[in-house]
Every structure is written in C-alpha cells, then in structure tokens.
Amino acid sequence: MAYMTAEEAAIKWNVPQRLVVALCSAGLVADVTMIDNMWYIPAKAAKPGEARLTEPASRQVKPFLKWVGGKTQLLPEIRKFYPFGSTVTKYAEPFVGGGAVLFDVLNNATVQEVYISDMNGDLINTYQVIKNDAGDLVSMLNEWQSEFLPLNQDERKEYFYIKRENFNKLKHAPSGSNSIIRAALMIYLNKTCFNGLYRVNRKGDYNVPMGAYKQPLICDKQNLLQLSRKLQNVQIVRADYKKVEEFADERTFIYFDPPYRPLTTTSNFTSYTEDEFDDNKQLELAQFIKKLSDRRCKVLASNSDPRNADENDDFFDIAYSGLNIHRVQASRMINSKGSSRGKISELLISNY
C-alpha cells in the first residue's frame, strides 16, 4: 500500500498539518501507521467527513494544569453570567491562567472568535505547544511518566530536581527550538510538585519543591489531544491585559481573572510572574474595565472580597462603583494549612 506523510495529507486535504496529526492520534483516519514518530497515511485516504472532524471536539475537556486561583469551583456561579447569543459571539480572557472558564466556554458555548492572553510566558508557551504540537508533547510526557512512576521516593526527588533545574535554564533562554520541552517540563512539574503550584522568585526561577503524589497523571493523552482540537481557532498571545482592546467590540464577552488582592498582608504567598499586581494596578484594571464597558462590551471580573478580613474594607466597591458587584461563596482550595481551607466570599463584577 502506498502512503503519504502528514504534510502531504495536509496539502491534499487543505487542512493544517497539526490537524492531520490530531486526527491520526485520535484514530479518525483508517489504516495509518507511525514510523519514527511520524504518521503515514494511506495515499488514497480521503479527508474525514465533517461529522467525523467535529465529533471529538464535542467531548468535554478540562484544564491541563492545577492552578492556584483556578475557577473550577466557581464555575456554577460564573456560568450564570454567560451572555452568549446572537449578539455576543466572541470571547476573550486576558488573564487566562489555568483556563477553567475558557474550557467551559469552549465546551458549552457557541463562539466564533476566541482570544486569550497572559503575561506568564511559560504558561502561554504551553498553550501554544498544545495547540500546535500536541503529538510531540504527549510523546515526551508519556516517556517521562514511564520513567518517573516506577522510581522510589529518593529517586523521584532526584529526577524532579533535575527536571526543575533544566526548566529554569530553558525558561531564561526561550526559543522555538526548545518550546516543546519547556511546555512538557511545565506540565511535568505542575503534576509532581507541591500542591500543583506555579511560583517564581525575584529572579524568575521556578522554586516549588516536589510533592508527595503516589501515582500522578503526568500524561493525560486524551485530554491534551482534545484540547489541541479545541484551541485550533483560539488566538493565544503573551501580552498585558490591555491588548484585549484590539480584539474587543460590542459582540465580545470578556472575563477578567487578575491576581487577587491579598486579604491580609501575609496571604500573598505566591507569585506567578516576576511583577506584583498591587493596589494601584487593581485600580488601573478597574478603570480599563469601565472603558470597555463604555464600548458596550460585556465584561465580568472576579476578585477577592476584602470584607472577608475587614467588614469595612470597601476597596472594590469604590473602585467598581457604577458596575454590579455580586458576592458569591467559593472554596479556598489551596492553602498550606488544611484548616484554612473552606468557604469564603468572592466578588463577581459585571456591567450587565
């Protein structure tokens, strides 16, 4: 039987090569074979029908990282504010983080255009690699998972810190040639570190110690391949949140999930980039959201509720005066002390 490469199939079918790879990985092209990590497709194979192309994308996807401040627990409340319909067909998330809301929107809403951004370069690189190079990423993670899981505790610790050191070397010299291994290291460290934290010091070095998981799922192949399909039409940008203004119009729903304002002076225990998001930046964001509101965008923002610590603290009530401030119950999921985890109030701020 004669075969063609994934590149040749992409030209023949008039689709991106990464989509051909995703289709082969998902088992949607008959009689394919892999040799030396390359897919070979029967030369006479026809492009899969539209129903088959879209069927896997209908499956539910989930965040690929555990992320402090992730919104999985708050999704039931956030969904109540989804404004999608005939007049709102675009979605933007300028502080995408772990993407819980993004993936919920991609799972459940009909949107024509999607834009996500974040200032965390390691995070954005991982999104881009999942979108464009999911097959290579899965292969690398699967290999590391096979190496890591059989090790004893001391061997795992040595393996972990070698990977962490490598990550820190590569993250200070990012390039297209090391983008896949940086993304794989990002996911590996997230799945095996303490509490799934992403934290860097003032030098930008990732410094979270190893966790104590017995059987961490380092390579979630099915989810990563489905995420790749979901992300094909998503614009992924490393940028300050203000760049979303170029994408936004009256057809756009924008969700802002900035670094939360600390409830106390000691609660700001982690940093996700080298820059701090202080009160002045919180106020600057509030003014930007009001500017977008004036442009008739649909805007929703989340943040901590200062009244959890001080019932007289009206910082956000003042900052977002003129908008709708909703106090909702949320779970504090990550804390060094289990006794400190529980229900607290958080803010959802909307202009509709």
N, C-alpha and C positions, 0 to 999 in steps of 0.2 A: 504494500500500500504506500502511495506517495504521501508525503507530509509537507506542511508549511509551518514556518515559525510563527510565534505570536505577533511579531512585527508584520509579517506578510499577511496574516489574517486580519490585522487591524486595517491595513490598506485595502484589502479586498472587501471587508465589511463596512468600511468607512466609520470606524469607531476608534476611540483611544486604545493604545496598546495595553494600558493598565486595566481597561475593562475586559479585554480578551483574557488577560491573566486571571482576573477575578472570576470570570465565567468558567474557566478551566478548573480553578481551585474549588469552585462551588459545585462541580460535577454537572454543569449545564451544557457541556459540549461532549458528544459521544466519541469514544474510541481515542481520546487524547492520550499522550504519553509524556513523561518527563524524563529528560536525559541531561545530567549535569546541571540541574536546577533550571532548565529551560523547557518550556512547554512546546510540544509538537502536535499539530492539529491535522487531521486528515485533509488532504488538499482539496477534496470535493465537498468538505463540510460547508453547509450553508449557515449564514448568520442565524442564531437562535431567534425565534419569533418574539414579537414584542411582549407577549404574555409571559414567556419564559424569562425575558430580560428583566421584567419588573417584578416577578414573583418573589425573589429573595429579598428585595428591598422592602417588601411589606412586613417582613419579620421584625420583631421588636429588637432594638439594640440598646445597650446600656453603656454608661461611662467606662472608659478603659483604664482610668486611674482612680484611686481613692484620693480625695482632695479635701483638705480642711476648708470648711465653709461651703462644701458642696450642697446642692439644693434638693437632693433626692427626698429628704424627709419633709421638705416644704412644698413639694410638687402639687399635692392636692389643693393647697391654697393658691399657688401661683396659677394653676390651670383655670381657676375661676376668672382670671383677668385676661385670658386669651381673647383677642378681638378679631381673630381671623374671619374672613368672609369675602364677599365680592369687592369690598372697598379696601381691604387690608390683605395684601398678597405677598408682602416682603417681610423678612425677619432679620434682625441684627442683634448681636450680643457682643458688646465691646470688651467686657471682662469675662471671657468665656470660661476660664478655669477648667474644671473637670467636665463641663458640658452637660450636666444633668438636664437643664432646661432646654438646651439646644437639641439633645437627642430625643427628648419628649416631644418637642415641636416636630422634628423630622419623622418621629413615629406616628404622630396623631393628627397633624395639620397639613393642609394643602397650601404650600407656599411656592411661589415662582422664583424668588431670588432670596439667597441667604448670605449674610456677611458675618464673620466672626473675627475677633482680634483679641490680642493680649500683649502686654509688654514682656512677658516671660518668654524669652527666645527658645529655651529648651522645650517648653510646652508647645509653642507654635510649630517648631520643627517636628515634633512628634505627630501633631495633627496632619501636617503636610506629608509626612512619610506614610502614615496610614492611608491617606488619600491616594498617593501616587506609587507607593512601593510596598503594599501590604504583603505581597507574596514573600519578598526577601526578608521583611521584618518578621513574619511568622516563622520562617525557617530559622532565623537566628535565635529567636526567643525559645523555640522548641528545642534547639540544641542546648541552650543554657539550662533550660528546665531539666532536661535529661541528665545533665552533668551535676546540677545542684541538689536535686531531691535525694539521691542515694547517700549523700555525704553525712557524716556525723556533725555534731554541733561545732566542734572546733574547726573542722574542715570547711563547714559552711561559712563560719566567721571569716576565715582567711579568704575564701572565694569572694565573699561580699565586699570586703575592703579592697581587694584588688580591682573589682569592678568599679567601686566608688572612686578610687584613685584615677582609673582610666577615664571615667566620666568627667572628672574635674579637669583633667588635662585636655580632653577634647572640647569641652564646653568653652574653654578660653581660646580655642583656635577653630571655631566652627567653619565648615566648608561643605560644599556639595558632595565631596568625596567621602566625608565621614558622617553625613546626615543620618543614614540608616542605623549605624552602630550607636550614634548618640540617642536616637529615638528608642532603640532596643534597651540601652542602658537606663534610660529614663523610666521605662516600664518595669524593667527588672528590679531596679532599686525601689520603686514605688511598691511593688508586690512583696518585697522581702525586708523592707526597713521597718523601724519602729512606727507603728500606728499609721503607716502609709503617708507620712509627712513629706512635703517638699519644703525644705528650709535651706537658705544660704546665709553665709556670714557676710561681713562687710566687704570681703574680697571677692564675693560671688561664688565661693566654693560651697558645694553641697556637703552638709555636715551631719546628716541624720545617721544614728547608729543602726545596726542590724536589729530586726525584730525577732520574735520567737514563734513564728508560724511553723507548724509541723509540716503541712502539705500545701504551700502557697501555689495558686494557679498562676504561673508566670506567663504561660502562652495560652490565651483564650482564642484559639484559632477561629472558630465560627463567628464570634463577636467582632473580631478585628476585620475579617473579610466582609462582613455585613456593614460595618462602619465605613469601610472603604467605599462601598457602593453608595451609602447614604451621603458621603462627603463629596461625591463627584461634581455636584453643581453648587458647592459651597465655596465662597471666596474666603480664603484664610490669610490673614495679614498680621504680621508683628507690627503693632502701632499703638500709639496713645489713643485713648478712647475718643478723642475729639475728631479723629479721622473718619468716624462713622458719619459725620455730617455730609460727606461727599456721597454717601450711599442713601441717606435718609430723605424721604419725602412723605407726602400725606398718605401714601399707601403702606407705610412701614410701621411695624411694631418693633420697638427697641426695648430690650431688657438689660438693665444695668445692675450688675452684682459686684460692686467695688470691694476692696479690702474693708472689712467692717471697722467702724470706730471702736476702739477698746472700751469695755465697760469700766475698767479700773486701770490705774497706772501700771499694774503688774500683769495684766491679762494679755498684753500684746507679746506673746511668747514666740511668735514665728514670723518670718519674713519670706515672701515668695519672690521678690526681686530685691535688688540692692537699694531701691528707693523706698522711702517711707511715705505712706499715704496719710498725712497728718490732717488736722482740722482745717487748715487753710485749703488743702486740696479737696476735702469734703465739701467745703463751701463753694469752691470753684466748680465742682461737678454739679452741685445743685443749680447754679446759675446756667450752666450749659444745658441741663435738662429742661429748664424753663425756656431757654432759647429754642430748643427743639419742639417744645410744646407750642410755642408761638407759630411754628411752621406746620402745625396740625399733625405732627407725628403722634402715634400712640406710644406712650412711654410708661414703663413700670420699672421701679428701682427697689432694691432691698437693702436693708442695713440693720445694725443692732439697735435696740431700743434703750436709750440711756436711762430710762426710768426703771430698768431692772436694778440698777445700782443706786440711783438717786431719783426719787419721785418728782423732784423739782427741776430736773435737767430737761430743758426744752430745746436742746441744740437743734435737732432735726425738725421739730415743729416750727421753729423760727426760720430755719434755712429753707424749708419747703413750703412756706406759707403761700396759700393760693392753690396748692395742689391737695389731693386727697391722701390722707395718712391713715393707714389701716394697721392696727396692732393685731398680730396673729401669734398663735402658740407654735413653738418649734422646739425640737430636741437638740440639746447641746451634745453632739455625738463624739467629739474628740477632746479629751482633757487628760492630763497626766494622772489625775485622781478620779477614780470611778465614782466617788461620792459627789463629785462636782458636775456629773452629767445628769441632765434632767430637762424638764420643761422650762422654757423661758419665753419672753415675748420678743418678737422681731417685728420690724417695720416693712410694710409693702406700701410704696408711694406711687400713686398713679395720677395721670392728668385726665382721666375719664371715669 
